[in-house]
Amino acid sequence: MKRIGAALDLRFGKDTLQFLDFLHSNGFNHIEVRKDNDYVYGTVDSALLGRVLSEYDFTISYHAPSREFNLASVNERVRASCVAQVIRIGKYLQEVGSKAWVNIHAGHIPEQYHKRVTAKAEENMRASLDEIATAYEGLDTRLLVENDSFEKHITKFGLYPEAIQDILNRNPGFGMTFDIGHAHHSGIPPEWFIERMGRKIEVVHLHDNNGVYDEHLAPGRGSVDFEGVLCQLDFCSTYVLEMKTLPDVIAGREFIESLGLMK
């Protein structure tokens, strides 16, 4: 069974249960929660969330915080806090009791810093992922590493397929979330990820752009060849729209379903 869901964004002005109702009433069957949203609206009681997900026949994923978050931080207090947040999310989803996973980005550092700083950041990233891997060994929650998007003057450790592969080789219990829009915006052919990662890709993030900015447009409104890419990912079971507006969530699903690939 293929599932299509959407990510809860702070622009929506909805808490987790409100967004779940919105998705359910519009024919979705998966929700992704950005942890930033919990810091504003509060975390839903795990038992309650589990009951609603079961009633709606939904699966759930969480995205680690997008801002003020860096698993490669050279500030040890920041790094340790980020690791602890990822572990807490995994334990929370274990309590929820639904099939679940957590998406993370590997980390980053300003590219103008001295090479010793970059080396330290890479070392910290590996330490963070090792700690997370150890914690997740005792959980049913999956941990998926998502490919990053290019950002001027920032070195991102999860940008290229080789980097993701190195992370998964070091941490074989991890999988990958393949973000098609990030690859397109970064000038990296999606085929590079698909050929190298194969079935390590467990989830697909969907959004469009024109190859210049990480615009998060509804699919079909930019220059991503979704039909050409998605036909190579028929082994994936979950597709998650990452939109800026609720109308785009609906439009994005309609476009993806019009391709006839979600069967």
Kinemage of the C-alpha trace (Angstrom):
@kinemage 1
@onewidth
@group {chain A} dominant
@subgroup {mainchain}
@vectorlist {calphas} color= white
{ca met a 1} P 0.000 0.000 0.000
{ca lys a 2} L 1.401 3.379 -0.997
{ca arg a 3} L 0.791 6.266 1.347
{ca ile a 4} L 0.751 9.958 0.609
{ca gly a 5} L 1.032 12.536 3.354
{ca ala a 6} L 2.110 16.070 4.063
{ca ala a 7} L 4.360 17.871 6.499
{ca leu a 8} L 2.941 20.195 9.139
{ca asp a 9} L 4.455 23.634 8.661
{ca leu a 10} L 4.466 26.554 11.087
{ca arg a 11} L 2.926 28.689 8.345
{ca phe a 12} L -0.317 26.675 8.607
{ca gly a 13} L -1.318 27.857 12.076
{ca lys a 14} L -2.489 24.380 13.063
{ca asp a 15} L -1.543 21.986 15.830
{ca thr a 16} L -0.922 18.303 15.158
{ca leu a 17} L -4.491 17.085 15.731
{ca gln a 18} L -5.988 19.892 13.648
{ca phe a 19} L -3.661 19.070 10.782
{ca leu a 20} L -4.448 15.370 11.132
{ca asp a 21} L -8.139 16.171 10.731
{ca phe a 22} L -7.371 18.306 7.680
{ca leu a 23} L -5.335 15.542 6.058
{ca his a 24} L -7.850 12.824 6.861
{ca ser a 25} L -10.753 14.837 5.458
{ca asn a 26} L -8.802 15.399 2.246
{ca gly a 27} L -7.856 11.801 1.543
{ca phe a 28} L -4.307 11.582 2.936
{ca asn a 29} L -3.034 8.759 5.132
{ca his a 30} L 0.285 9.966 6.544
{ca ile a 31} L 1.359 12.962 8.622
{ca glu a 32} L 4.828 14.391 9.148
{ca val a 33} L 5.253 16.712 12.111
{ca arg a 34} L 8.066 19.225 12.250
{ca lys a 35} L 9.273 19.237 15.837
{ca asp a 36} L 9.358 23.051 15.747
{ca asn a 37} L 5.547 22.922 15.725
{ca asp a 38} L 5.467 21.109 19.087
{ca tyr a 39} L 7.552 23.889 20.618
{ca val a 40} L 4.747 26.322 19.747
{ca tyr a 41} L 1.548 24.305 20.160
{ca gly a 42} L 2.682 21.602 22.573
{ca thr a 43} L 3.252 17.872 22.130
{ca val a 44} L 0.115 15.741 21.846
{ca asp a 45} L -0.343 13.092 24.514
{ca ser a 46} L 1.177 9.942 23.022
{ca ala a 47} L -1.776 7.683 23.879
{ca leu a 48} L -4.271 10.137 22.361
{ca leu a 49} L -2.200 10.538 19.208
{ca gly a 50} L -1.875 6.777 18.889
{ca arg a 51} L -5.661 6.346 19.088
{ca val a 52} L -6.320 8.982 16.427
{ca leu a 53} L -3.706 7.541 14.080
{ca ser a 54} L -5.229 4.086 14.495
{ca glu a 55} L -8.757 5.373 13.933
{ca tyr a 56} L -7.692 7.214 10.763
{ca asp a 57} L -5.357 4.395 9.587
{ca phe a 58} L -2.473 6.880 9.434
{ca thr a 59} L 1.261 6.476 9.791
{ca ile a 60} L 3.417 9.241 11.248
{ca ser a 61} L 6.891 10.674 10.937
{ca tyr a 62} L 8.675 13.527 12.655
{ca his a 63} L 11.198 15.942 11.213
{ca ala a 64} L 13.888 17.100 13.615
{ca pro a 65} L 13.838 20.877 14.157
{ca ser a 66} L 14.740 22.884 11.061
{ca arg a 67} L 16.118 25.979 12.747
{ca glu a 68} L 18.602 26.443 15.581
{ca phe a 69} L 19.544 22.807 15.131
{ca asn a 70} L 22.853 21.300 14.005
{ca leu a 71} L 24.142 17.800 14.748
{ca ala a 72} L 27.590 18.958 13.590
{ca ser a 73} L 27.774 22.018 15.842
{ca val a 74} L 31.225 22.703 17.263
{ca asn a 75} L 29.486 24.020 20.384
{ca glu a 76} L 29.237 20.883 22.516
{ca arg a 77} L 26.188 22.076 24.426
{ca val a 78} L 24.315 22.733 21.186
{ca arg a 79} L 25.403 19.415 19.686
{ca ala a 80} L 24.389 17.456 22.792
{ca ser a 81} L 21.017 19.214 22.906
{ca cys a 82} L 20.320 18.321 19.278
{ca val a 83} L 21.204 14.674 19.858
{ca ala a 84} L 18.958 14.570 22.927
{ca gln a 85} L 16.051 16.028 20.944
{ca val a 86} L 16.339 13.344 18.241
{ca ile a 87} L 16.429 10.615 20.875
{ca arg a 88} L 13.427 12.068 22.706
{ca ile a 89} L 11.423 12.171 19.467
{ca gly a 90} L 12.217 8.512 18.839
{ca lys a 91} L 11.105 7.504 22.327
{ca tyr a 92} L 7.932 9.574 22.002
{ca leu a 93} L 7.000 7.858 18.735
{ca gln a 94} L 7.665 4.499 20.380
{ca glu a 95} L 5.025 5.450 22.955
{ca val a 96} L 2.615 6.535 20.208
{ca gly a 97} L 2.781 2.977 18.905
{ca ser a 98} L 2.297 3.637 15.195
{ca lys a 99} L 4.723 2.742 12.411
{ca ala a 100} L 6.975 5.770 12.625
{ca trp a 101} L 10.304 7.310 11.734
{ca val a 102} L 12.341 10.457 12.337
{ca asn a 103} L 13.977 12.520 9.585
{ca ile a 104} L 17.240 14.318 10.271
{ca his a 105} L 19.781 16.401 8.381
{ca ala a 106} L 23.429 15.524 8.951
{ca gly a 107} L 24.668 18.994 9.868
{ca his a 108} L 26.454 22.014 8.463
{ca ile a 109} L 29.225 24.578 8.952
{ca pro a 110} L 29.981 27.937 7.260
{ca glu a 111} L 32.349 27.210 4.377
{ca gln a 112} L 34.621 30.192 5.105
{ca tyr a 113} L 35.758 28.733 8.424
{ca his a 114} L 39.257 27.303 8.823
{ca lys a 115} L 39.704 23.673 7.758
{ca arg a 116} L 40.286 22.700 11.391
{ca val a 117} L 36.787 23.953 12.236
{ca thr a 118} L 35.254 21.991 9.367
{ca ala a 119} L 37.119 18.862 10.482
{ca lys a 120} L 35.807 19.332 14.016
{ca ala a 121} L 32.269 19.755 12.711
{ca glu a 122} L 32.551 16.522 10.709
{ca glu a 123} L 33.897 14.755 13.789
{ca asn a 124} L 30.967 16.044 15.835
{ca met a 125} L 28.487 14.963 13.176
{ca arg a 126} L 29.838 11.406 13.310
{ca ala a 127} L 29.735 11.416 17.111
{ca ser a 128} L 26.144 12.662 17.084
{ca leu a 129} L 25.004 10.020 14.621
{ca asp a 130} L 26.792 7.286 16.563
{ca glu a 131} L 25.009 8.322 19.765
{ca ile a 132} L 21.660 8.421 17.989
{ca ala a 133} L 22.283 5.025 16.387
{ca thr a 134} L 23.020 3.472 19.777
{ca ala a 135} L 19.836 4.926 21.280
{ca tyr a 136} L 17.666 3.813 18.356
{ca glu a 137} L 18.881 0.222 18.586
{ca gly a 138} L 16.420 -0.175 21.445
{ca leu a 139} L 13.511 1.453 19.595
{ca asp a 140} L 11.085 0.401 16.871
{ca thr a 141} L 11.240 3.960 15.518
{ca arg a 142} L 13.239 4.252 12.296
{ca leu a 143} L 15.887 6.944 11.727
{ca leu a 144} L 16.141 8.343 8.184
{ca val a 145} L 18.794 10.748 6.897
{ca glu a 146} L 17.511 13.293 4.391
{ca asn a 147} L 19.600 14.829 1.617
{ca asp a 148} L 20.136 18.545 2.104
{ca ser a 149} L 19.701 21.441 -0.299
{ca phe a 150} L 22.502 23.667 -1.530
{ca glu a 151} L 22.975 26.908 0.371
{ca lys a 152} L 25.510 29.531 -0.597
{ca his a 153} L 28.550 29.748 1.717
{ca ile a 154} L 27.400 26.775 3.812
{ca thr a 155} L 29.031 23.346 3.786
{ca lys a 156} L 26.304 20.744 4.288
{ca phe a 157} L 27.421 17.247 5.181
{ca gly a 158} L 24.349 15.538 3.717
{ca leu a 159} L 24.245 17.227 0.325
{ca tyr a 160} L 25.661 14.574 -2.011
{ca pro a 161} L 24.746 10.887 -2.420
{ca glu a 162} L 28.289 9.830 -1.536
{ca ala a 163} L 27.976 11.602 1.811
{ca ile a 164} L 24.639 9.962 2.604
{ca gln a 165} L 26.048 6.590 1.617
{ca asp a 166} L 29.036 7.059 3.930
{ca ile a 167} L 26.673 7.858 6.804
{ca leu a 168} L 24.535 4.781 6.137
{ca asn a 169} L 27.595 2.563 5.777
{ca arg a 170} L 28.778 3.722 9.193
{ca asn a 171} L 25.260 3.390 10.647
{ca pro a 172} L 23.623 0.447 8.823
{ca gly a 173} L 20.475 0.716 10.914
{ca phe a 174} L 19.623 4.031 9.278
{ca gly a 175} L 17.694 4.561 6.052
{ca met a 176} L 17.237 7.533 3.749
{ca thr a 177} L 14.539 10.058 2.984
{ca phe a 178} L 15.071 11.232 -0.584
{ca asp a 179} L 14.064 14.859 -1.096
{ca ile a 180} L 13.550 15.298 -4.842
{ca gly a 181} L 13.245 19.081 -4.635
{ca his a 182} L 16.519 19.412 -2.718
{ca ala a 183} L 18.385 17.345 -5.291
{ca his a 184} L 16.928 19.375 -8.179
{ca his a 185} L 17.656 22.730 -6.571
{ca ser a 186} L 21.208 21.604 -5.770
{ca gly a 187} L 21.913 20.597 -9.363
{ca ile a 188} L 22.315 16.917 -8.447
{ca pro a 189} L 20.528 14.537 -10.848
{ca pro a 190} L 18.010 12.504 -8.844
{ca glu a 191} L 19.268 9.390 -10.633
{ca trp a 192} L 22.565 9.746 -8.783
{ca phe a 193} L 20.785 9.203 -5.475
{ca ile a 194} L 18.536 6.440 -6.800
{ca glu a 195} L 21.384 4.486 -8.412
{ca arg a 196} L 23.666 4.772 -5.386
{ca met a 197} L 21.147 4.423 -2.563
{ca gly a 198} L 18.597 2.063 -4.122
{ca arg a 199} L 16.253 0.547 -1.569
{ca lys a 200} L 17.943 2.398 1.244
{ca ile a 201} L 15.531 5.134 0.116
{ca glu a 202} L 12.477 4.450 2.255
{ca val a 203} L 10.545 7.720 1.994
{ca val a 204} L 10.272 10.462 -0.640
{ca his a 205} L 9.775 14.180 0.055
{ca leu a 206} L 7.887 16.009 -2.667
{ca his a 207} L 8.110 19.684 -3.604
{ca asp a 208} L 9.013 21.619 -6.733
{ca asn a 209} L 11.330 24.449 -7.731
{ca asn a 210} L 12.926 25.941 -10.837
{ca gly a 211} L 16.465 24.898 -10.027
{ca val a 212} L 17.495 28.239 -8.533
{ca tyr a 213} L 15.887 28.505 -5.101
{ca asp a 214} L 14.540 25.931 -2.659
{ca glu a 215} L 11.025 27.234 -3.277
{ca his a 216} L 8.881 24.343 -2.010
{ca leu a 217} L 6.311 24.869 -4.753
{ca ala a 218} L 3.476 22.440 -5.330
{ca pro a 219} L 4.605 19.654 -7.690
{ca gly a 220} L 3.922 20.617 -11.291
{ca arg a 221} L 4.676 24.305 -10.776
{ca gly a 222} L 8.432 24.120 -11.256
{ca ser a 223} L 10.849 22.197 -13.454
{ca val a 224} L 11.215 18.872 -11.577
{ca asp a 225} L 10.455 15.867 -13.783
{ca phe a 226} L 8.342 14.075 -11.206
{ca glu a 227} L 7.047 11.442 -13.590
{ca gly a 228} L 10.554 10.540 -14.717
{ca val a 229} L 11.866 10.355 -11.155
{ca leu a 230} L 8.954 8.690 -9.394
{ca cys a 231} L 8.759 5.855 -11.905
{ca gln a 232} L 12.225 4.862 -10.643
{ca leu a 233} L 11.045 4.885 -7.015
{ca asp a 234} L 8.140 2.463 -7.254
{ca phe a 235} L 9.633 0.456 -4.367
{ca cys a 236} L 8.935 3.325 -1.938
{ca ser a 237} L 5.718 3.192 0.044
{ca thr a 238} L 5.425 6.705 1.512
{ca tyr a 239} L 5.478 10.093 -0.197
{ca val a 240} L 5.344 13.319 1.812
{ca leu a 241} L 4.477 16.745 0.419
{ca glu a 242} L 6.377 19.667 1.945
{ca met a 243} L 4.330 22.736 1.080
{ca lys a 244} L 4.079 26.345 2.252
{ca thr a 245} L 0.271 26.592 2.080
{ca leu a 246} L -2.681 24.295 2.683
{ca pro a 247} L -4.089 24.807 -0.860
{ca asp a 248} L -0.704 23.681 -2.199
{ca val a 249} L -0.971 20.512 -0.105
{ca ile a 250} L -4.177 19.631 -1.969
{ca ala a 251} L -2.850 20.749 -5.367
{ca gly a 252} L 0.350 18.792 -4.866
{ca arg a 253} L -1.462 15.565 -4.098
{ca glu a 254} L -3.781 16.006 -7.080
{ca phe a 255} L -0.813 16.485 -9.403
{ca ile a 256} L 1.085 13.471 -8.065
{ca glu a 257} L -2.001 11.269 -8.300
{ca ser a 258} L -2.628 12.483 -11.874
{ca leu a 259} L 0.622 10.813 -12.900
{ca gly a 260} L -0.938 7.445 -12.196
{ca leu a 261} L 2.034 6.223 -10.196
{ca met a 262} L 0.471 6.043 -6.706
{ca lys a 263} L -0.922 2.504 -6.906
